[in-house]
């Protein structure tokens, strides 16, 4: 049996409402992920996807329930959990090497400068930025900035990589290229990844499981779809698989119709 590495156990998030009471953003969320799995969460704006990610990151706390990672309850931020946001969040006065090295030296404070540089270079090479080590963010394209963010996140060898729509601001060609890179890197490193996206095709291409959330407030996890497509996927061929369009149609039907009228008896995807 595969190891349950991440466990969301009945978490809810509520905020005080004007005039008293509380507004429930989501409630009773349960999700298990195995080590090395890639999960994508899809749902309309306002369902609490980013709040779930922030709770996993330790940047927010649930109103109810708990989150367990590698048999330990999350009690705050940790370098075991790296976050890649929609924006690159790079330090503009630091070079590519400097941005990645800052993360490395934060985790391994007793490492020598040579050790920090070697670890940083390894992941700069991994994301295809060899030769750009001395450039500052202002000298980089949007896609290159996100590559630096990915290198920085991976360089601390986190237990989980958390990604909040990291490619949403990029053009289609750059987005596709980075999706390919992230997929390759996660396969090579066995990285456990939790990602938020609004892009159905991105989720199908990247994820091992796709989490469907109903509309908020009061959102729930309606369904966890195990991706039936082969683990090894080629972008140019994936749409030819006989299960691709049934899976895509199932997710789109959920987003367009069932996310608004969901009841627990709604059937799931059956390949």
N, C-alpha and C positions, 0 to 999 in steps of 0.2 A: 504494500500500500504506500502511495506517495506521502511524503511528509507535509503536514499542514504548517506552512511557514508564516503566513499572515492570516489573522482571524479577526474580522469585524464582528463583534458579538452584541447584537441588539442595540446599536448606537442610535441616538436621536440628537437633534439640535433644535433648541427653542430660544427665542428672544422675547424680551418683554414687549407687550403690545401697548399702543396708546390707550389710555383709559383703564389699564389693568389687564390681567391675564397674560397669555403668552401666544406667540405665533410659532407654530411648529413648521420648521423648514423641511425636515425629514424625520422619519421615526422607524424604529425596529429594523435597522439595516443589518443583515447578516451576509457575510461573504468570507469564503476561505480560498486562499491561494497557496499553491505549492511552490517550493523553492525553484527558481528558474522560469516561472511562468510569466507571461506577458498578458495583462488584463487591460482592456479599454472600457471606459465608462461613457455611455451616451445618454443624453437626455436634454430636454429643452432648458433654456436659461431660467434660473430661479429654482431648479430642483435640488440644489445643494451639492453639485458635483465638486466644485472647488473647495467647499467646506469639508467634505469628506477627505479630500487630498490634504488639506491643512491639518486635519485631525491626525492623519497618518504621519504627517511631517512633525507633529508635536507643536505646531504653531497655533493650534486651537484645541479646545477640549470638548468632548461630547457632554450633552446634558444628561444622557443616560447611556448605559452600556460601557464597553471597554474595547480597546484595540490591542491585540497581542501580536508581537513580531518576534519570531525566534524564541518563543516561550517566555517573553518578558512583556509586561504591560507598558505601553507608551506613557511616559510621564512628562515629556517635554522634547525640545529639539535635540537632535543627535547627529553627529557626523556619520552614523550608520545609515542615515536616510538623506539622500541628496535630492534637491528639488531643481527642476528646470522649468522656469516660468515662460509665459508668452513672450515677454521681453528678454533680451539676453542678459541684462543685469550685470554687465561687465564693469570693472573699475576703469574709467576712461584714461586715467594717468598711468596705467600699467600696460605693458605689452601683452601679447598672447602668452608668452612664457611666464610673465609676471602674474597674470590672472590665474593661470593654472597652478603655478608654484605657490601662490598665496593659499590656495585650498590645501595643497599637499603639506605645506609647513604648518598649517593649522591643525592637521590631524597627527602628524608625526613631528612633534616639537623638538625632539632630540636628534633628528636627522641632520647630517651635515649638508652644506649647500650643494655638494656634488650629488648626494643621494636625492635631494629634493629635485634637482634639475633632471636627473636621470628618470625619475618617476614621471615628472611632468612631460618630458620629451616622449616617453613611451606612449602617452595618451594623445599628445599632439599629433604624433605620427599615425595613431590609430584612426583619428578622424580626418586624416588627409590634409593636414595643415603644415606638413614639413616644408620649411623654407619661409614660413610666415611668422616665426617665433618672435621676431623683433618689431613686428608691426603693432601699432596701437589700434583700438577699436574704430577710431575715425577713419582708418585706412582700409577697413574691411567691409565687404558686402554684408547684407543681412544674413545670408546663409552661412557665411564664414563666422559671423558673430555667434550664431547658434551652435556651430561646430565647436567653438571655444567653450561655450556653456556646457556642451555635452562632454568635452574632454575634461573640463574642470570637475563635473559631477562624477565621472567615472574614475578620475585619478585618485580619489579618496577611497576607492573600492568599497562603495556602500553596500549594505545588505539589500536596500531597496532604492531604485531610481524612480522618483515621482515626477511626472511630466504633465504640466497644465497647458494643453493646447500649444505646444512649443513651435508648431509650424504654421499657425493660423495666419500670421502676418506676411508670409512669404508667397512669392509667385508660384504658380503650379509646377513649373519645371524644377525650381529649387526645392520645393516641398517634396516632390517625388524623389529627388536625389537624396535628401536627408532621411526620408523614410527608408530608402534602401540601405543607407549607412547605419541607421539605428537598428534595423533588422539584422544586418550582418554582425554588428558589434554585439548585440544581445545573444546571438547564436554562438559567437566565438567565446564570449566571457561567461555565459550562463547567467546573465544578469536578471534578477527579478525586477519587473517593471510594472508600475501602475500609472496609467495614462488617461487623461481626460481629452475627449475629442468630440467635435460635432460632425466629423467627416466619416460617413458610413464606410466608404471604400478604404479609407485609411485604417479603420478598425478591423475590417475583414483581412486586409493585407498583413497587419502587424500582430494582431492579438491571438492568443490561445483561447481566451474566453472574453466574451463581450457582455458587459453588464448594462441592462436596460432599466433606466429609472423613469418613473412616472412624473407627471408635472407637479411642481410645487405651487403653493406650500402644502405641507403634508405629504411629501413625496415618499415613495417606497421603492425598493429594488424589486421590480416586477418579475424579472427573469434574468438568469445567467446562462447565456448561450455558449455552449462549448463549440468552438470553431471546428467544423467537420472537414475543412480543407487540409491537405497534406502539410506537415510541418515545413517541408522544403517547398517554397513557393517562388515562382518567377513572375515578376510584374507583367511581362508580356504575354504570359500564358494563363494567369490565374482566372481570368474571366471566361476561359474555355472549359473550366471544370464544371461538371454537371450540377454540382451543389452550390455554385457561386451565386447565381441569380435567385434560386429559392431562398438562400440565406439573406441576400441583399433585400429581396422583397419583404421577407419577414420583418427585418429591422425597420425598413421604411414604413411598412404598415403599422408597426408599433408606434413610431414617432408621429405619424400623421393622424392615426385614429385611436389606437388602443391606449396610448399614454394618457389620453384625456378621460377615458371611460373604463380604465382598468379595474377588474375585479380578480380576486385570487384564483378563480376557477378558469381564467383565460388560458387556453392551451398554449404550450410553448412550441419552439421550433423542433420539428421531427424530421431529420434528414432521411 
